[in-house]
């Protein structure tokens, strides 16, 4: 045993002597050049290429690293037995990814690539303004040389695009509102946000199915139309105007659009915006893939039809005032006293001017209960491209509400009840909100809910018929009075004409006698 330890000590001494001799004879530069040469030889004869994607590029975070991490987390071909689980901020789902120094095989257009998650300890760093993590993380992509062009030209772009889709899908929607008076939050942003968890979808939206299908197809064409908008030279944005009586589902429609496309919502309160320049700054701080909403635009500020006289004089001066003075009147809610001074011109530039092109893939949605109050310049194509009338509840909408609140399919109801509902629903003129309230109140007794709803529909329909006949009767009476008045006026005019003729005849006879 003693001889074995003596032999091992001698061998270690010889190795130490050879190592010191090697360091003396071969300087570090020569050793580095030799290793580099052997690496090139190995690379030349190797059939693979290797690409390193580090987590931190200098002092900035590498977006490609985050995209690869998210993309690999969705792959079903994870072969590792040890995965890392994460849950991002504002996310309701848990994602999994490669653990340290694990591998994954991916396939793209028939080409097989290999990803490896490399994690090493970082060397101790000196003083830095931005301390780096203790671990150095990165991905190594191995691909055959013959597939190098495909990977660099399209595969990495595909990874980035897929990661963005997954990020939008996994991340909860956010609802933004502008801060009061344009103030900034702790991060210096003029928008405040809360998680948006509205459950409305196009499946639950009470609307005619054909109209819903048209809107969904238009939204999908917009979301997938980047190349089309670039080819035609148009800004990648679209405007929707939702108008109709209160309670017809305009807000639910906006929520359904956001959930369908996976967009955030910016609820712009115009009464909290003081100037046009402040409005432009808010627009610049909105993100792409978002819906910018102005609800009840006819009630926000004075943006009524410029062609209508608001009273107060006539002539060129008054016409000029009615054409251009669209800001809120001084003294009412601001003006020179520090209130709202947004003009119609500023709002038009907000939706369709040069500043509206500072982002991409954005939707503008305006809602109003009185479309006739809005200026035609605000309604033209390019600003509000699609006008959607949110009307009273129709029979197809009623069937959707019965399914949503009571779980009733069309086959679950008696044919006579359905026919009776279909007969009175259009005359009743009830909004989806009114019908929903009846169903919610009696949701524990489904049959009672249907019976009470049918009774209310009949009562409302009868009231509307009486009102309609009364209006028709009043209109007929007014028309008869106008006819009588016109007849009396014509009779009086003919009498006056006869008197004038008789008077002229007497004057002619008197002139003859005098001669």
DANORDA-V672786 format. One record per helix or strand. SS is the DSSP state (H for helix, E for strand). FROM is the first residue (numbers start at 1). TO is the last residue. If there is no record, write none. Layout:
{{SS	FROM	TO} {SS	FROM	TO}}
This chain:
{{H	2	25} {H	28	45} {E	48	54} {E	56	57} {E	60	61} {H	63	73} {E	83	86} {E	91	91} {E	95	98} {E	103	108} {E	111	121} {E	135	144} {H	145	170} {E	171	171} {E	173	178} {H	180	182} {E	191	196} {H	209	223} {H	226	232} {E	237	243} {H	250	261} {E	264	267} {H	270	272} {H	276	284} {E	290	294} {H	297	300} {E	304	304} {H	316	324} {H	335	337} {H	344	352} {H	354	357} {E	362	368} {H	371	373} {E	374	374} {H	376	379} {E	386	389} {H	395	406} {H	410	412} {H	415	428} {H	432	441} {H	446	514}}
